[in-house]
Amino acid sequence: MNSLQEVAQYLKEQDDFIVIGHENPDPDCLGSMLGLYFGLKQLGKKCRMVSADPVPTDLSWPGLDVIEHIPVGFEPGTSCVIVVDCEPERTGSISEDVKRAQRLVNIDHHQRGRGVGDVVYVEPSEAATAMIIYRLLLELEVAFDRNIAVALYGGILGDTGGFRHANTNSEVFFVAGELLQYGVDPAPMAREIFSSQSLGFLRLLGVALSNLQTSQDGKLVWVSVSYDQFLAFDVDPGNSDHLVSFVRMLDTAEIAMVFREVNPGEIRVGLRAHNTDVGSLARHIGGGGHKLASGATILGDLHEVSEAVVATAEHFYLTGELNEWHR
């Protein structure tokens, strides 16, 4: 693993970059991409941003329109590819192309091994990858401006759940406060991320929550949403991972789970917890993430997948051990 100083020095030595995030980019992914993009451009570097999946339309941050949506046929060429907020394997449909890059840098804050890359910096103690990008831009002696500040503040805001999650600490508040000095308006940013939903989503949410299931006296709680239900309410299944935020509101919940059929037979599992290490649980079923917020993608029947994951989660909650995974 490299140090942040080594990452900065490597970037100084390169002139042509492509910044890429994970599939279905969230605010931290997008904020990290944008912050690094604006910083590298300021240093006179050539830089592009690429995403395998479309950028969410509910955010109005500067630079989002510059991100190129390339679901297939990505060509890294001779550019230095920088993957942020995930391992290169999680860049979606272009992951194999990404891993072919002649020069590959990986910057992330998820609990994981080193993975692939010529230069790799992973710091799980950081609340967001945007926090790492903030420190990296300081190392690069970039002059912060509103564009950079909006991007990084949005990333931090998103991954701390609006400064409510357990990863929120004094350093998070300090960096957020520094970024506010550059003209960030926190109220509309919070509204865009947390409090702005379509009528279709709210109606789908009502249906989903009416079918809420629990076990172990409400300690485990989950919902399943089929692909047909997403279609019926005209909701993008790939841009609905925040459903789990509503499920975990149950006052007895320790482990909250959402099973979304984002394509027929493709189930995305979202896991959240207050104390239980659902990151270990996610890795056990083929996914990854943080101790208290993680997920996985599993192919199969929605009912069978949810039943198997719930049984594994139940066993893990009761015994602290992970049983054999049969999927």
C-alpha positions as CSV (number, residue, x, y, z in Angstrom):
1,M,0.0,0.0,0.0
2,N,1.2,3.5,-0.8
3,S,1.2,6.6,1.3
4,L,-0.8,9.7,0.4
5,Q,2.4,11.5,-0.3
6,E,3.4,8.8,-2.8
7,V,0.1,9.1,-4.5
8,A,0.5,12.9,-4.8
9,Q,4.0,12.5,-6.2
10,Y,2.9,9.9,-8.8
11,L,0.1,12.2,-10.0
12,K,2.5,15.1,-10.3
13,E,4.6,13.0,-12.7
14,Q,1.6,12.2,-15.0
15,D,-0.1,14.6,-17.4
16,D,-3.1,12.7,-18.8
17,F,-5.9,11.2,-16.5
18,I,-9.2,9.5,-16.6
19,V,-11.1,9.4,-13.3
20,I,-13.6,6.6,-12.8
21,G,-15.9,5.6,-9.9
22,H,-18.0,2.6,-9.1
23,E,-21.2,1.4,-10.7
24,N,-24.3,3.3,-9.8
25,P,-22.3,6.2,-8.5
26,D,-23.5,7.7,-5.2
27,P,-22.6,11.2,-3.8
28,D,-19.3,10.2,-2.3
29,C,-18.2,8.6,-5.6
30,L,-19.4,11.5,-7.7
31,G,-17.9,14.1,-5.2
32,S,-14.6,12.3,-5.2
33,M,-14.5,12.1,-9.0
34,L,-15.4,15.8,-9.4
35,G,-13.1,17.1,-6.7
36,L,-10.1,15.3,-8.1
37,Y,-11.0,16.3,-11.7
38,F,-11.2,20.0,-10.9
39,G,-8.0,19.8,-8.9
40,L,-6.1,18.1,-11.7
41,K,-7.4,20.5,-14.3
42,Q,-6.3,23.4,-12.1
43,L,-2.8,21.9,-12.1
44,G,-2.8,22.0,-15.9
45,K,-3.4,18.3,-16.4
46,K,-5.5,16.7,-19.1
47,C,-8.4,14.9,-17.4
48,R,-11.7,13.2,-18.2
49,M,-14.3,11.5,-16.1
50,V,-16.0,8.3,-17.1
51,S,-18.9,6.2,-15.5
52,A,-20.3,2.9,-16.6
53,D,-23.7,3.9,-15.3
54,P,-25.6,7.1,-15.8
55,V,-25.1,10.0,-13.4
56,P,-28.2,10.6,-11.1
57,T,-30.3,13.4,-12.4
58,D,-31.4,14.7,-9.0
59,L,-28.0,16.4,-8.3
60,S,-27.1,19.9,-9.6
61,W,-23.4,20.0,-8.8
62,P,-21.0,21.7,-11.1
63,G,-19.2,19.3,-13.5
64,L,-21.7,16.4,-13.4
65,D,-22.5,17.1,-17.1
66,V,-18.9,16.5,-18.0
67,I,-18.9,12.9,-16.8
68,E,-19.0,10.6,-19.8
69,H,-21.4,7.7,-19.7
70,I,-19.6,4.8,-21.4
71,P,-21.3,1.5,-20.5
72,V,-19.3,-0.6,-23.0
73,G,-16.2,-0.1,-25.1
74,F,-14.1,2.0,-22.7
75,E,-10.6,2.5,-24.0
76,P,-8.0,3.7,-21.4
77,G,-5.4,4.2,-24.1
78,T,-2.2,5.6,-22.6
79,S,-4.0,7.7,-19.9
80,C,-3.4,7.2,-16.2
81,V,-6.7,5.8,-14.9
82,I,-7.7,6.8,-11.3
83,V,-10.4,4.7,-9.7
84,V,-12.0,6.3,-6.7
85,D,-14.3,5.0,-4.0
86,C,-14.0,1.3,-5.0
87,E,-11.8,-1.4,-6.3
88,P,-11.3,-1.5,-10.1
89,E,-13.5,-4.6,-10.1
90,R,-16.4,-2.6,-9.0
91,T,-16.4,-0.1,-11.9
92,G,-19.3,-2.0,-13.5
93,S,-19.5,-3.1,-17.1
94,I,-16.2,-1.4,-18.0
95,S,-14.2,-3.1,-15.2
96,E,-12.1,-5.4,-17.4
97,D,-11.2,-2.4,-19.6
98,V,-10.3,-0.4,-16.6
99,K,-7.9,-3.1,-15.3
100,R,-6.1,-3.0,-18.7
101,A,-4.9,0.5,-18.1
102,Q,-1.2,1.0,-18.6
103,R,-1.1,3.1,-15.4
104,L,-3.7,2.5,-12.7
105,V,-4.2,4.4,-9.4
106,N,-6.8,3.3,-6.8
107,I,-8.0,5.6,-4.0
108,D,-10.7,4.2,-1.6
109,H,-12.0,4.2,2.0
110,H,-13.7,0.8,2.0
111,Q,-12.4,-2.1,4.2
112,R,-10.6,-4.4,1.7
113,G,-7.2,-5.7,0.6
114,R,-4.8,-3.9,-1.6
115,G,-6.3,-5.0,-4.9
116,V,-4.8,-4.1,-8.2
117,G,-3.1,-0.9,-9.3
118,D,0.3,0.6,-9.7
119,V,-0.4,3.0,-6.9
120,V,-3.0,2.1,-4.2
121,Y,-4.2,4.1,-1.2
122,V,-6.9,2.7,1.0
123,E,-7.8,4.3,4.3
124,P,-10.9,2.7,5.9
125,S,-10.8,5.1,8.9
126,E,-11.9,7.9,6.7
127,A,-15.6,8.7,6.7
128,A,-15.7,9.2,2.9
129,T,-13.4,8.9,-0.1
130,A,-14.0,12.7,-0.5
131,M,-12.1,13.1,2.8
132,I,-9.1,11.4,1.2
133,I,-9.4,13.6,-1.9
134,Y,-9.5,16.7,0.3
135,R,-6.2,15.6,1.9
136,L,-4.7,14.6,-1.5
137,L,-5.5,18.0,-3.0
138,L,-3.8,19.7,-0.1
139,E,-0.7,17.5,-0.8
140,L,-0.9,18.6,-4.4
141,E,-1.1,22.3,-3.3
142,V,-4.4,22.9,-5.2
143,A,-6.1,26.1,-4.5
144,F,-9.7,25.2,-3.4
145,D,-12.6,26.9,-5.1
146,R,-16.4,26.6,-5.0
147,N,-16.5,23.7,-7.6
148,I,-14.1,21.6,-5.6
149,A,-15.7,22.5,-2.3
150,V,-19.3,21.6,-3.5
151,A,-18.0,18.2,-4.8
152,L,-16.1,17.3,-1.7
153,Y,-18.8,18.6,0.7
154,G,-21.4,16.6,-1.2
155,G,-19.4,13.4,-1.0
156,I,-18.8,13.8,2.8
157,L,-22.5,14.7,3.4
158,G,-23.6,11.6,1.5
159,D,-21.4,9.1,3.1
160,T,-22.0,10.4,6.7
161,G,-25.8,10.3,6.2
162,G,-26.0,14.0,6.6
163,F,-23.5,13.9,9.5
164,R,-25.7,11.3,11.4
165,H,-23.8,8.1,10.9
166,A,-21.2,6.6,13.3
167,N,-18.3,7.6,11.0
168,T,-19.0,11.3,11.8
169,N,-16.2,12.7,13.9
170,S,-14.6,16.0,14.7
171,E,-12.3,15.8,11.7
172,V,-15.4,15.4,9.4
173,F,-16.9,18.5,10.9
174,F,-13.6,20.4,10.6
175,V,-13.2,19.6,6.9
176,A,-16.9,20.3,6.2
177,G,-16.5,23.7,7.9
178,E,-13.4,24.5,5.8
179,L,-15.3,23.7,2.6
180,L,-18.2,25.9,3.6
181,Q,-15.9,28.9,3.3
182,Y,-15.8,28.5,-0.5
183,G,-19.5,29.3,-1.0
184,V,-21.1,25.9,-0.4
185,D,-24.8,26.3,0.4
186,P,-25.5,23.3,2.7
187,A,-29.4,23.4,2.8
188,P,-30.1,22.7,-1.0
189,M,-27.3,20.1,-1.1
190,A,-28.9,18.2,1.9
191,R,-32.3,18.5,0.2
192,E,-31.1,17.1,-3.1
193,I,-29.4,14.1,-1.4
194,F,-31.9,13.2,1.3
195,S,-35.2,15.0,0.9
196,S,-36.1,15.1,-2.7
197,Q,-38.0,12.1,-4.1
198,S,-40.4,11.6,-7.0
199,L,-44.1,10.8,-6.5
200,G,-43.5,7.4,-8.0
201,F,-40.7,6.6,-5.5
202,L,-42.9,7.7,-2.5
203,R,-45.7,5.5,-3.7
204,L,-43.3,2.6,-4.2
205,L,-41.9,3.2,-0.7
206,G,-45.4,2.9,0.7
207,V,-45.9,-0.4,-0.9
208,A,-42.5,-1.7,0.1
209,L,-42.9,-0.6,3.8
210,S,-46.4,-2.2,3.9
211,N,-44.6,-5.5,3.3
212,L,-41.9,-4.9,5.9
213,Q,-40.7,-8.2,7.5
214,T,-39.0,-8.7,10.9
215,S,-37.4,-11.4,13.0
216,Q,-35.7,-11.7,16.3
217,D,-38.1,-9.3,18.0
218,G,-37.6,-6.7,15.3
219,K,-33.8,-6.8,15.5
220,L,-33.7,-7.9,11.8
221,V,-35.9,-6.0,9.4
222,W,-36.1,-6.2,5.6
223,V,-38.1,-5.5,2.5
224,S,-37.9,-6.9,-1.0
225,V,-38.8,-4.9,-4.2
226,S,-39.2,-6.7,-7.5
227,Y,-38.2,-5.4,-10.9
228,D,-41.9,-5.3,-11.9
229,Q,-42.7,-3.1,-8.9
230,F,-40.0,-0.6,-10.0
231,L,-41.5,-0.6,-13.5
232,A,-45.0,-0.1,-12.2
233,F,-44.1,3.0,-10.3
234,D,-41.7,4.3,-12.9
235,V,-38.7,4.2,-10.5
236,D,-35.1,3.6,-11.6
237,P,-34.2,0.4,-9.6
238,G,-30.5,1.3,-9.9
239,N,-31.0,4.7,-8.2
240,S,-32.9,3.5,-5.2
241,D,-30.4,2.2,-2.7
242,H,-31.6,4.8,-0.2
243,L,-34.6,2.6,0.4
244,V,-32.6,1.0,3.2
245,S,-32.5,4.3,5.1
246,F,-36.3,4.1,5.6
247,V,-36.2,0.4,6.6
248,R,-33.6,1.0,9.3
249,M,-35.8,3.6,10.9
250,L,-37.6,0.8,12.8
251,D,-36.9,1.6,16.5
252,T,-35.9,-2.0,17.3
253,A,-33.8,-2.6,14.2
254,E,-30.2,-3.7,14.5
255,I,-29.7,-5.1,11.0
256,A,-31.7,-3.6,8.1
257,M,-31.8,-5.2,4.7
258,V,-33.2,-4.2,1.3
259,F,-33.4,-6.6,-1.6
260,R,-33.9,-4.8,-5.0
261,E,-34.3,-6.7,-8.2
262,V,-32.6,-4.1,-10.4
263,N,-32.8,-6.3,-13.5
264,P,-34.7,-9.6,-13.9
265,G,-32.7,-12.1,-11.8
266,E,-30.2,-9.5,-10.5
267,I,-30.6,-8.8,-6.8
268,R,-28.8,-5.9,-5.1
269,V,-28.7,-6.4,-1.3
270,G,-28.3,-3.3,0.9
271,L,-27.2,-3.9,4.5
272,R,-27.1,-1.4,7.4
273,A,-26.5,-1.9,11.1
274,H,-26.0,0.1,14.3
275,N,-23.4,-2.2,15.8
276,T,-23.2,-5.5,13.9
277,D,-20.4,-5.9,11.4
278,V,-22.5,-6.2,8.2
279,G,-19.3,-5.6,6.2
280,S,-18.2,-9.1,7.1
281,L,-21.6,-10.4,6.3
282,A,-21.5,-8.7,2.9
283,R,-18.1,-10.0,2.0
284,H,-19.3,-13.5,3.0
285,I,-22.0,-13.4,0.4
286,G,-19.8,-11.9,-2.3
287,G,-20.1,-8.2,-1.7
288,G,-18.2,-5.6,0.4
289,G,-18.4,-2.2,2.1
290,H,-18.0,-0.8,5.6
291,K,-18.7,-2.3,9.0
292,L,-22.1,-0.7,9.4
293,A,-23.0,-0.1,5.7
294,S,-22.4,-2.6,3.0
295,G,-24.0,-4.6,0.1
296,A,-23.7,-7.2,-2.5
297,T,-25.1,-8.2,-5.9
298,I,-26.5,-11.7,-6.2
299,L,-28.0,-13.5,-9.3
300,G,-31.1,-15.5,-8.7
301,D,-34.7,-15.5,-7.7
302,L,-35.7,-12.5,-5.5
303,H,-37.5,-14.7,-2.9
304,E,-34.8,-17.3,-2.8
305,V,-32.0,-14.8,-2.5
306,S,-33.7,-12.8,0.3
307,E,-34.6,-16.0,2.2
308,A,-31.0,-17.2,2.0
309,V,-29.4,-13.8,3.0
310,V,-31.9,-13.3,5.9
311,A,-31.1,-16.8,7.2
312,T,-27.4,-16.1,7.1
313,A,-27.8,-12.7,8.7
314,E,-30.0,-14.2,11.4
315,H,-27.3,-16.8,12.2
316,F,-24.6,-14.2,12.2
317,Y,-26.6,-11.9,14.6
318,L,-27.3,-14.8,17.0
319,T,-23.9,-16.5,17.0
320,G,-21.4,-14.0,15.6
321,E,-20.4,-16.7,13.1
322,L,-21.0,-16.9,9.4
323,N,-22.5,-20.1,8.2
324,E,-21.9,-21.8,4.9
325,W,-23.2,-19.7,2.0
326,H,-25.0,-21.7,-0.6
327,R,-25.6,-19.3,-3.4
